[in-house]
Amino acid sequence: MTAYQGQVPDTRRKADWRDDAACRAEDPEDFFPIGASPAAKALERHAKAVCWRCPSLEACGRWALETRQPFGIWGGMTEAERAKILRRRGIKLTPVEDEPAQPARAKREPAKCGTRPGYLRHRAAGETACAPCRQANTDADNRLRRTGTMRVLT
């Protein structure tokens, strides 16, 4: 068997915006928050903060719009922000591109009397709180002073 004597083709790719991107040093999961929970919103804010200090911000955003990236934070923009820009440009979007992944919000039942949320519901409505709600609020305040949390510790 003889060794290959020919020239080896150059397989290196050309340098592009991804090489200088600030997100390369970050956890990729941070750029794909799921839902609208406080944790997901915190990830979104973190990802956008990384984007805003990135030298590739413009190129990344342009690439995300050109390739119609349906998910994640790209170029400092969420799915909804990119879809809005594309719609303004008159570009028709497929249902996946037009509706970012957002869980359907469940309707909440009104807060029950005898609880701190019940007390807050009375206050928001401009009503005088009932006795059980006033007691629940007092108990929650006392727990906060004693333990640092309003939750009932078991």
Beta strands, then each sheet from edge to edge (+ up, - down):
end
